[in-house]
Amino acid sequence: MRIRILALLSAALSALASVTAVAQEFSGNVVTTNPDKDTVVAPGRVLVADGKVRLELPDFPGGYFLVDPSVDIAYFVKPTRRVFMEARQSSRLAPILVALDPDAPCEQWQAVGRITGLGDPNRAWQCTRLGTELIDGRETIRYQAVAPDASSYDVWIDPKIRFPIRVRVEVGVVTDIKDIEEKPQPSEAFELPSGYSKFDPQGLIDRIKQSDVWVEQPQSR
């Protein structure tokens, strides 16, 4: 009986450790450097809690991405217009910077890819583990990842926070997560603000087509 109790206790502690690892919360600055090493894009911001990610990128000023794979959510939120929309294929960085298993990152990238529509859903991500490296004093696992659309990425994952802290794309642009602070994040940062409406680009196009301002373009022969 004692052995069984100890075994159950050990299993419970292992499960708790696993949950704690998954639930790691942190924030950091998103710093992107162009291939010439002289041009640094204005920094963005990332917040992570319980697998949810809030990502603010300088390429999308005045808005932010919310990604929650557990409920198939990938939104781009625009506070100035009080709207949100599906973040499908709007950013190649947002589906990469997600919470994941550092020993099997392709599984999470595959799941987020289905939400965002990045690449062919019938083709799988391919990940090759290249070893460990120290990035800004943090131990990382380096992978070469190939997306379903054949785009290639070098990704350095910090196993402590279970998140990529460096991504290099084929053209040489490098994105780093710097000034990482491991602490609880405000829950409201990962929620859609009340009163916001969902923007449907296709619905807007359909309404314009039905209006007097739409002019059908002649088809080329």
SEMI-124053 format. One line per field, with one value per residue: residue number from 0; residue in one letter; x, y, z of N, C-alpha, C in turn. Coordinates in Angstrom, 3 decimals, always signed. Atoms other than C-alpha are relative to their C-alpha. Example, Ala and Ser with C-alpha at 12.3 -4.5 7.8 and 13.67 -1.06 7.14 Angstrom:
# residues 2
num = (0	1)
residuo = (a	s)
nc1 = (+0.890	-0.820)
nc2 = (-1.190	-1.190)
nc3 = (+0.000	-0.060)
cac1 = (+12.300	+13.670)
cac2 = (-4.500	-1.060)
cac3 = (+7.800	+7.140)
cc1 = (+0.900	-0.770)
cc2 = (+1.200	+1.090)
cc3 = (+0.000	+0.730)
This chain:
# residues 221
num = (0	1	2	3	4	5	6	7	8	9	10	11	12	13	14	15	16	17	18	19	20	21	22	23	24	25	26	27	28	29	30	31	32	33	34	35	36	37	38	39	40	41	42	43	44	45	46	47	48	49	50	51	52	53	54	55	56	57	58	59	60	61	62	63	64	65	66	67	68	69	70	71	72	73	74	75	76	77	78	79	80	81	82	83	84	85	86	87	88	89	90	91	92	93	94	95	96	97	98	99	100	101	102	103	104	105	106	107	108	109	110	111	112	113	114	115	116	117	118	119	120	121	122	123	124	125	126	127	128	129	130	131	132	133	134	135	136	137	138	139	140	141	142	143	144	145	146	147	148	149	150	151	152	153	154	155	156	157	158	159	160	161	162	163	164	165	166	167	168	169	170	171	172	173	174	175	176	177	178	179	180	181	182	183	184	185	186	187	188	189	190	191	192	193	194	195	196	197	198	199	200	201	202	203	204	205	206	207	208	209	210	211	212	213	214	215	216	217	218	219	220)
residuo = (m	r	i	r	i	l	a	l	l	s	a	a	l	s	a	l	a	s	v	t	a	v	a	q	e	f	s	g	n	v	v	t	t	n	p	d	k	d	t	v	v	a	p	g	r	v	l	v	a	d	g	k	v	r	l	e	l	p	d	f	p	g	g	y	f	l	v	d	p	s	v	d	i	a	y	f	v	k	p	t	r	r	v	f	m	e	a	r	q	s	s	r	l	a	p	i	l	v	a	l	d	p	d	a	p	c	e	q	w	q	a	v	g	r	i	t	g	l	g	d	p	n	r	a	w	q	c	t	r	l	g	t	e	l	i	d	g	r	e	t	i	r	y	q	a	v	a	p	d	a	s	s	y	d	v	w	i	d	p	k	i	r	f	p	i	r	v	r	v	e	v	g	v	v	t	d	i	k	d	i	e	e	k	p	q	p	s	e	a	f	e	l	p	s	g	y	s	k	f	d	p	q	g	l	i	d	r	i	k	q	s	d	v	w	v	e	q	p	q	s	r)
nc1 = (+0.832	-0.879	-0.648	+1.007	+0.216	-1.176	+0.057	+1.029	-0.519	-1.011	+0.700	+0.657	-1.030	-0.447	+1.052	-0.037	-1.172	+0.313	+0.946	-0.716	-0.827	+0.870	+0.647	-0.992	+0.441	-1.099	+0.143	-1.291	-0.005	-0.236	-0.970	-0.273	-1.174	-0.097	-1.233	-1.206	-0.402	-0.025	+1.366	+0.805	+1.392	+0.521	+0.345	+1.371	+0.202	+0.675	+0.427	+0.407	+0.551	+0.826	+0.072	+0.556	-1.033	+0.349	-1.170	+0.079	-1.080	-0.083	+0.575	+1.451	+0.165	+1.360	+0.758	-0.763	+0.500	+0.336	-0.023	+0.313	+0.258	+0.883	+1.374	-0.091	+0.142	-1.115	+0.652	-0.691	+0.889	-0.270	+0.719	+0.471	+1.271	+0.807	+0.343	-0.971	+0.211	-0.804	-1.384	-0.405	-1.104	-0.360	-1.375	-0.705	-0.679	+0.956	+0.166	-1.239	-0.201	+1.078	-0.436	-0.112	-0.833	-1.328	-0.485	+0.827	+0.638	+0.764	+1.402	+0.724	+0.012	+0.986	+1.329	+0.238	+0.100	+1.377	+0.845	-0.339	+0.000	-1.356	-0.464	+0.901	+0.363	-0.220	-1.427	-0.423	-1.235	-1.158	-0.921	-1.271	-0.683	-1.400	-0.827	+0.289	-0.808	+0.275	+0.450	+0.172	-0.121	+1.060	-0.184	+1.038	-0.090	+0.114	+0.650	+0.310	+1.402	+0.504	+1.459	+0.649	-0.176	-1.431	-0.781	-0.936	-0.277	-0.851	+0.725	-0.647	+1.072	-0.395	+0.842	+0.515	+1.266	+0.699	+0.352	-1.144	-0.530	-0.632	+0.476	-0.648	+0.673	-0.899	-0.638	-1.000	+0.551	-0.039	+0.877	-0.378	+0.759	-0.998	+0.477	+1.049	+0.366	+0.838	+0.913	+1.404	+0.477	+1.411	+0.894	+0.755	-0.829	+0.241	+1.439	+0.551	+0.713	+1.454	+0.531	-0.653	+0.731	-0.857	-0.051	+0.002	-0.406	+0.775	+1.331	-0.112	-0.106	+1.321	+0.884	-0.426	+0.435	+1.437	+0.241	-0.091	-1.385	-0.733	-0.043	-0.541	-1.091	+0.138	-0.957	-0.973	+0.132)
nc2 = (-1.208	-1.158	-0.147	-0.518	-1.408	-0.732	-0.043	-0.973	-1.320	-0.323	-0.332	-1.294	-1.031	-0.104	-0.705	-1.392	-0.622	-0.192	-1.101	-1.220	-0.360	-0.493	-1.236	-1.049	-1.313	-0.941	-1.045	-0.376	-0.878	+0.650	-0.827	+0.543	-0.568	+0.319	+0.724	-0.829	-0.139	-1.406	-0.493	+0.668	-0.449	-0.406	+1.202	+0.346	+0.517	+1.286	+0.450	+1.403	+0.578	+1.205	+0.349	-1.108	-0.945	-1.318	-0.406	-1.332	-0.090	-1.328	+0.053	-0.145	-1.028	-0.269	+1.227	+1.109	+1.342	+0.894	+1.381	+0.981	+1.254	+0.908	-0.240	-0.322	-1.448	-0.811	-1.259	-1.278	-0.942	-1.395	-0.786	-1.310	+0.212	+0.882	+1.188	+1.078	+0.793	+1.209	-0.343	+1.021	-0.300	-1.417	-0.111	+1.279	+0.115	+0.337	+1.443	+0.609	-0.399	+0.593	+0.917	+1.323	+1.016	-0.176	+1.254	+0.346	-1.274	+0.060	+0.323	-1.229	-0.816	+0.599	-0.342	-1.421	-0.179	+0.297	-1.126	-1.213	+0.250	-0.139	+1.163	+1.072	+0.788	+1.418	+0.278	-0.186	-0.689	+0.859	-0.599	+0.684	-0.508	-0.259	-0.073	-1.055	-1.212	-1.023	-1.251	-1.025	+0.618	+0.981	+1.264	+0.216	+1.130	-0.552	+0.831	-0.483	+0.351	-0.251	-0.085	+0.689	-0.731	+0.127	-1.055	+0.562	-0.832	+0.446	-0.388	+0.331	+0.117	+0.032	+1.031	-0.433	-0.694	+0.755	-1.013	-0.422	-1.319	-0.520	+0.571	-0.557	+0.445	+0.279	-1.208	-0.432	-0.831	+0.688	-0.541	+0.468	-0.387	-0.502	-0.576	+0.910	-0.062	+1.148	-0.394	+0.090	-1.018	-0.335	+0.854	-0.786	-0.236	+1.086	+0.067	-1.007	-1.032	+0.016	-1.012	+0.043	+0.787	+0.754	-0.558	+1.037	-0.625	+0.489	-0.599	-1.385	+0.049	+0.357	-1.165	-0.983	+0.482	-0.247	-1.440	-0.703	-0.372	+1.144	+0.121	+1.299	-0.091	+0.958	+1.087	-0.016	+1.161)
nc3 = (+0.000	-0.092	+1.310	+0.924	-0.333	+0.462	+1.465	+0.358	-0.345	+1.000	+1.241	-0.179	+0.045	+1.394	+0.730	-0.427	+0.630	+1.410	+0.112	-0.316	+1.151	+1.056	-0.426	-0.229	+0.469	+0.158	+1.015	+0.563	+1.162	+1.287	+0.722	+1.331	+0.651	+1.425	+0.336	+0.013	-1.403	-0.388	-0.094	-1.021	+0.051	-1.311	-0.754	-0.332	-1.357	-0.088	-1.322	+0.080	-1.228	+0.193	+1.410	+0.773	+0.422	+0.517	+0.758	+0.598	+0.971	+0.634	+1.346	-0.138	-1.038	-0.462	-0.210	-0.570	+0.266	-1.103	+0.459	-1.048	+0.722	-0.732	+0.459	+1.435	+0.185	+0.483	+0.371	-0.007	-0.679	+0.338	-1.022	+0.464	+0.705	-0.848	+0.786	+0.092	+1.211	+0.095	+0.363	+0.962	+0.910	-0.058	-0.482	-0.044	-1.285	-1.055	-0.204	-0.470	-1.393	-0.796	-1.044	+0.613	-0.625	+0.585	+0.568	+1.166	+0.370	+1.245	-0.273	-0.300	+1.210	+0.892	-0.511	+0.225	+1.444	+0.418	-0.400	+0.748	+1.437	+0.510	+0.740	+0.403	-1.183	+0.265	-0.149	-1.386	-0.311	-0.189	-0.968	-0.207	-1.191	+0.333	-1.193	-0.958	+0.101	-1.002	+0.605	-1.044	-1.312	-0.224	+0.707	+1.017	+0.933	+1.354	+1.015	+1.342	+0.234	+1.353	-0.023	+1.113	+1.264	+0.302	-0.641	-0.955	-1.164	-1.096	-1.210	-1.263	-0.990	-1.409	-0.630	-1.305	+0.213	+1.047	+0.995	+0.817	-0.344	+1.212	+1.262	+1.183	+1.215	+1.116	+0.523	-0.958	-1.062	-1.294	-1.041	-1.327	-1.181	-0.938	-1.266	-0.463	-1.416	-0.351	-1.069	+0.428	+0.930	-0.233	+0.791	+0.981	+1.189	+0.938	+0.266	+0.897	-0.758	+0.176	+0.899	+1.303	+0.993	+0.907	+1.346	+1.030	+1.269	+1.132	-0.100	+0.468	+1.456	+0.526	-0.121	+1.006	+1.303	+0.128	-0.038	+1.277	+0.307	+0.551	+1.458	+0.360	+0.960	+1.106	-0.030	+1.120	+0.896)
cac1 = (+0.000	+2.819	+4.569	+1.340	+0.813	+4.384	+3.887	+0.683	+2.387	+5.291	+2.903	+1.005	+4.213	+5.321	+1.973	+2.211	+5.705	+4.446	+1.536	+3.849	+6.162	+3.292	+1.864	+5.102	+4.278	+6.598	+6.895	+9.640	+10.578	+10.467	+13.558	+13.981	+17.276	+17.602	+20.326	+22.711	+22.938	+22.728	+18.961	+16.958	+13.189	+11.310	+10.769	+7.513	+6.192	+5.171	+3.204	+2.625	+0.450	-0.976	-0.183	-1.900	+0.176	-0.280	+2.058	+2.577	+4.632	+5.937	+4.754	+1.194	+1.062	-1.991	-2.963	-1.907	-2.297	-4.018	-3.251	-4.800	-4.404	-6.411	-9.600	-8.460	-8.161	-5.823	-7.091	-5.708	-7.189	-7.432	-8.293	-8.609	-11.502	-12.772	-12.689	-10.979	-10.530	-9.206	-5.403	-5.177	-1.836	-1.469	+1.871	+4.410	+5.929	+2.772	+2.323	+5.985	+6.087	+3.798	+4.100	+5.240	+6.924	+10.676	+11.186	+8.431	+7.792	+6.428	+3.237	+2.277	+3.315	+1.177	-1.830	-1.428	-0.895	-4.339	-5.840	-4.002	-4.071	-0.276	+0.717	-0.881	-2.876	-2.265	+1.495	+3.295	+5.924	+9.414	+11.743	+15.431	+17.079	+20.551	+21.753	+21.910	+23.178	+23.413	+21.432	+21.733	+22.711	+19.746	+20.069	+18.220	+17.503	+18.085	+15.872	+15.710	+12.006	+10.386	+6.766	+4.203	+4.715	+8.462	+9.488	+12.535	+13.241	+16.055	+14.453	+16.063	+13.671	+14.148	+12.984	+12.500	+9.782	+8.844	+8.980	+11.186	+13.522	+15.179	+13.815	+15.792	+13.964	+15.418	+16.165	+18.293	+15.977	+16.447	+13.807	+14.848	+12.869	+14.894	+14.563	+12.544	+10.724	+9.348	+6.350	+2.518	+0.814	-2.531	-5.339	-7.153	-4.206	-5.298	-9.023	-10.984	-12.144	-15.894	-17.861	-15.517	-17.082	-15.685	-14.570	-15.279	-13.240	-15.162	-18.458	-17.269	-16.311	-19.718	-21.482	-19.390	-20.241	-23.938	-23.492	-23.532	-19.763	-18.820	-17.756	-17.300	-13.966	-14.083	-12.413	-9.230	-9.284)
cac2 = (+0.000	+2.388	+1.739	+2.438	+5.717	+6.795	+5.912	+7.961	+10.871	+10.717	+10.712	+13.662	+15.644	+14.860	+16.021	+19.192	+19.896	+19.413	+21.809	+24.362	+24.223	+24.703	+27.549	+29.584	+33.288	+35.983	+39.139	+40.509	+42.900	+41.751	+43.067	+42.531	+43.084	+43.245	+41.280	+44.260	+44.245	+48.035	+48.372	+47.524	+47.709	+49.467	+46.942	+45.152	+43.331	+39.788	+38.522	+34.825	+33.068	+29.523	+28.979	+32.223	+34.772	+38.497	+39.797	+43.444	+43.870	+47.129	+45.947	+46.175	+49.497	+50.276	+46.636	+43.288	+39.556	+37.196	+33.503	+30.750	+27.329	+25.615	+27.191	+27.677	+31.469	+33.654	+37.235	+40.606	+43.310	+46.977	+49.094	+52.403	+50.932	+48.640	+45.645	+42.274	+39.944	+36.505	+36.699	+34.402	+34.655	+38.282	+37.664	+34.893	+35.636	+35.283	+31.518	+30.869	+32.788	+30.465	+28.440	+24.908	+21.693	+22.329	+18.646	+18.531	+22.077	+21.018	+19.681	+23.121	+24.943	+22.495	+23.194	+26.984	+26.713	+25.153	+28.120	+30.819	+29.114	+29.250	+26.833	+23.619	+21.932	+18.571	+18.891	+18.673	+20.896	+19.382	+20.019	+19.092	+19.463	+21.000	+21.045	+23.555	+27.148	+29.984	+33.080	+36.186	+33.972	+31.603	+27.953	+27.183	+24.270	+25.130	+23.767	+24.115	+24.192	+23.936	+25.058	+23.362	+26.137	+25.266	+28.420	+27.721	+29.036	+28.731	+28.757	+28.853	+27.650	+28.385	+25.186	+27.017	+29.302	+26.881	+29.615	+30.652	+33.490	+33.807	+33.253	+33.711	+33.559	+32.651	+36.249	+36.688	+38.793	+37.881	+38.373	+38.121	+38.116	+40.258	+41.653	+38.614	+38.981	+35.773	+36.883	+36.624	+38.515	+40.371	+38.070	+40.921	+41.257	+37.992	+38.731	+40.478	+43.828	+44.027	+45.896	+45.069	+43.749	+41.206	+42.649	+40.498	+41.666	+39.425	+40.732	+44.293	+43.383	+41.782	+44.910	+47.141	+44.962	+45.542	+49.320	+51.930	+52.502	+49.031	+48.755	+45.273	+44.953	+43.386	+40.012	+39.862	+37.565)
cac3 = (+0.000	+0.937	-2.396	-4.261	-2.392	-3.135	-6.806	-6.960	-5.206	-7.640	-10.594	-9.157	-8.657	-12.217	-13.551	-11.486	-12.817	-16.360	-15.823	-14.234	-17.242	-19.656	-17.585	-17.484	-17.779	-19.072	-21.145	-23.369	-26.151	-29.781	-31.583	-35.335	-37.143	-40.932	-42.784	-43.022	-39.184	-39.220	-39.404	-36.299	-36.612	-33.779	-30.972	-30.366	-27.322	-26.394	-23.384	-22.673	-20.089	-20.006	-23.673	-24.733	-26.636	-27.131	-29.802	-30.737	-33.920	-35.444	-38.879	-37.538	-35.651	-33.547	-33.138	-31.682	-32.232	-29.807	-30.276	-28.154	-29.817	-27.059	-28.443	-32.072	-31.773	-33.833	-33.958	-34.923	-32.684	-33.709	-30.621	-32.508	-34.522	-31.743	-34.076	-34.333	-37.279	-38.146	-38.347	-41.325	-43.163	-42.057	-40.334	-40.777	-37.386	-35.286	-35.991	-35.085	-31.801	-29.861	-26.669	-27.503	-26.442	-26.874	-27.696	-30.358	-31.664	-35.045	-33.470	-32.154	-35.309	-37.269	-35.010	-35.218	-38.975	-39.300	-37.453	-39.394	-42.787	-43.134	-45.885	-47.130	-44.316	-46.010	-45.567	-42.257	-40.699	-40.666	-37.707	-37.430	-34.038	-34.389	-30.785	-27.946	-27.949	-25.455	-26.524	-24.323	-21.411	-21.836	-22.793	-26.026	-28.349	-32.002	-34.773	-38.513	-39.359	-42.782	-43.094	-45.364	-47.945	-47.998	-46.088	-43.924	-40.421	-37.906	-34.455	-31.001	-28.263	-24.568	-22.799	-19.496	-20.843	-23.673	-26.293	-29.256	-28.289	-31.701	-35.219	-38.431	-41.752	-45.141	-46.179	-43.058	-40.909	-37.239	-34.539	-30.889	-27.652	-25.264	-21.734	-20.685	-17.361	-15.898	-13.871	-13.923	-16.733	-16.504	-17.643	-19.417	-21.818	-23.460	-23.668	-26.398	-25.007	-24.454	-27.069	-29.953	-33.150	-35.563	-38.881	-41.935	-44.977	-47.361	-46.034	-46.684	-50.250	-50.805	-49.512	-51.773	-54.761	-54.046	-53.854	-56.621	-56.378	-57.581	-61.200	-62.564	-64.349	-67.817	-68.022	-70.093	-73.066)
cc1 = (+0.868	+0.658	-0.970	-0.244	+1.163	-0.002	-1.015	+0.477	+1.021	-0.644	-0.659	+1.001	+0.520	-1.009	-0.002	+1.167	-0.254	-0.922	+0.699	+0.837	-0.838	-0.542	+0.983	-0.470	+1.198	-0.396	+1.387	-0.172	+0.331	+0.888	+0.362	+1.159	+0.042	+1.362	+1.271	+0.547	+0.011	-1.398	-0.779	-1.394	-0.444	-0.494	-1.500	-0.045	-0.704	-0.318	-0.531	-0.505	-0.883	-0.183	-0.590	+1.106	-0.637	+1.263	-0.247	+1.214	+0.022	-0.549	-1.513	-0.281	-1.471	-0.845	+0.886	-0.681	-0.306	-0.069	-0.231	-0.350	-0.975	-1.456	-0.021	-0.222	+1.313	-0.612	+1.012	-0.992	+0.443	-0.771	-0.558	-1.342	-0.941	-0.504	+1.090	-0.333	+0.858	+1.394	+0.564	+1.045	+0.404	+1.441	+0.628	+0.670	-0.945	-0.198	+1.250	+0.214	-1.186	+0.608	-0.007	+0.824	+1.389	+0.588	-0.801	-0.727	-0.888	-1.484	-0.813	-0.048	-1.017	-1.415	-0.325	-0.118	-1.389	-0.932	+0.228	-0.004	+1.370	+0.432	-1.095	-0.345	+0.220	+1.472	+0.444	+1.255	+1.113	+0.994	+1.244	+0.717	+1.497	+0.911	-0.406	+0.949	-0.419	-0.337	-0.283	-0.006	-1.050	+0.268	-1.140	+0.264	-0.239	-0.619	+0.071	-1.403	-0.396	-1.516	-0.598	+0.137	+1.464	+0.840	+0.863	+0.300	+1.065	-0.637	+0.771	-1.057	+0.597	-0.880	-0.575	-1.339	-0.816	-0.463	+1.244	+0.484	+0.861	-0.551	+0.740	-0.671	+1.005	+0.757	+1.008	-0.499	-0.068	-0.908	+0.364	-1.023	+1.009	-0.677	-1.152	-0.198	-0.972	-0.849	-1.437	-0.396	-1.483	-0.918	-0.742	+0.799	-0.272	-1.481	-0.414	-0.739	-1.492	-0.426	+0.656	-0.820	+0.981	-0.093	+0.139	+0.375	-0.827	-1.407	+0.002	+0.075	-1.361	-0.960	+0.364	-0.474	-1.485	-0.334	+0.173	+1.443	+0.786	-0.115	+0.664	+1.052	-0.200	+1.074	+0.910	-0.148	+1.381)
cc2 = (+1.259	+0.276	+0.612	+1.486	+0.853	+0.135	+1.035	+1.418	+0.453	+0.402	+1.359	+1.141	+0.193	+0.756	+1.473	+0.733	+0.275	+1.181	+1.323	+0.465	+0.597	+1.384	+1.146	+1.323	+0.939	+1.078	+0.347	+0.938	-0.800	+0.919	-0.685	+0.748	-0.457	-0.604	+0.838	+0.276	+1.447	+0.553	-0.824	+0.596	+0.376	-1.229	-0.181	-0.580	-1.343	-0.297	-1.418	-0.457	-1.187	-0.355	+1.081	+1.008	+1.298	+0.567	+1.341	+0.181	+1.376	+0.031	+0.193	+1.019	+0.199	-1.231	-1.077	-1.315	-0.702	-1.420	-0.920	-1.319	-0.925	+0.164	+0.473	+1.486	+0.590	+1.275	+1.130	+1.033	+1.423	+0.895	+1.324	-0.107	-0.907	-1.220	-1.061	-0.830	-1.257	+0.372	-0.999	+0.546	+1.473	+0.198	-1.382	-0.217	-0.474	-1.513	-0.708	+0.288	-0.446	-0.892	-1.423	-0.949	+0.111	-1.267	-0.432	+1.250	-0.078	-0.281	+1.267	+0.919	-0.526	+0.400	+1.470	+0.291	-0.290	+1.164	+1.203	-0.199	+0.155	-1.297	-1.002	-0.863	-1.500	-0.396	+0.365	+0.872	-1.034	+0.709	-0.869	+0.635	+0.105	+0.098	+1.139	+1.175	+0.963	+1.306	+0.995	-0.616	-1.054	-1.230	-0.209	-1.293	+0.562	-1.018	+0.680	-0.499	+0.381	-0.072	-0.754	+0.719	+0.057	+1.162	-0.614	+0.998	-0.672	+0.529	-0.486	+0.052	-0.076	-1.026	+0.416	+0.698	-0.617	+0.936	+0.331	+1.382	+0.569	-0.742	+0.694	-0.584	-0.094	+1.237	+0.579	+0.899	-0.818	+0.723	-0.629	+0.441	+0.374	+0.552	-0.824	+0.130	-1.127	+0.369	-0.118	+1.177	+0.286	-0.799	+0.778	+0.268	-1.040	-0.166	+1.069	+1.045	-0.045	+1.125	+0.029	-0.887	-0.692	+0.569	-1.137	+0.646	-0.456	+0.572	+1.437	+0.045	-0.303	+1.186	+1.076	-0.406	+0.291	+1.491	+0.608	+0.326	-1.137	-0.023	-1.318	+0.175	-1.024	-1.062	+0.065	-1.267	-0.512)
cc3 = (+0.000	-1.349	-1.007	+0.249	-0.490	-1.516	-0.470	+0.277	-1.020	-1.322	+0.088	-0.091	-1.407	-0.831	+0.340	-0.634	-1.459	-0.204	+0.251	-1.173	-1.108	+0.354	+0.267	-0.606	-0.081	-0.996	-0.504	-1.171	-1.253	-0.831	-1.308	-0.648	-1.451	-0.325	+0.041	+1.401	+0.481	+0.236	+1.007	-0.036	+1.412	+0.758	+0.176	+1.402	-0.072	+1.452	-0.153	+1.366	-0.342	-1.467	-0.887	-0.301	-0.470	-0.627	-0.671	-0.906	-0.656	-1.413	+0.014	+1.100	+0.371	+0.214	+0.599	-0.342	+1.319	-0.560	+1.193	-0.686	+0.703	-0.409	-1.451	-0.283	-0.512	-0.558	-0.125	+0.515	-0.312	+0.964	-0.512	-0.714	+0.774	-0.784	+0.184	-1.220	+0.063	-0.495	-0.998	-0.973	+0.019	+0.447	+0.029	+1.348	+1.092	+0.169	+0.497	+1.484	+0.839	+1.074	-0.551	+0.855	-0.614	-0.605	-1.223	-0.491	-1.227	+0.237	+0.260	-1.207	-1.009	+0.430	-0.250	-1.488	-0.529	+0.342	-0.903	-1.504	-0.624	-0.676	-0.297	+1.216	-0.181	+0.098	+1.407	+0.096	+0.179	+0.917	+0.161	+1.188	-0.265	+1.217	+0.916	-0.199	+1.105	-0.716	+1.127	+1.401	+0.312	-0.857	-0.988	-0.764	-1.398	-0.955	-1.358	-0.315	-1.418	+0.044	-1.187	-1.340	-0.413	+0.523	+1.101	+1.119	+0.864	+1.276	+1.225	+1.096	+1.399	+0.711	+1.342	-0.150	-1.136	-1.127	-0.840	+0.454	-1.138	-1.214	-1.140	-1.237	-1.139	-0.487	+0.989	+1.107	+1.294	+0.990	+1.332	+1.037	+1.070	+1.267	+0.570	+1.510	+0.299	+1.213	-0.513	-0.879	+0.257	-0.926	-1.072	-1.274	-1.078	-0.341	-1.001	+0.826	-0.288	-0.926	-1.360	-0.941	-0.937	-1.410	-1.005	-1.334	-1.192	+0.022	-0.484	-1.517	-0.624	+0.065	-1.020	-1.387	-0.239	-0.031	-1.391	-0.387	-0.634	-1.510	-0.337	-1.072	-1.110	+0.078	-1.207	-0.812	-0.415)
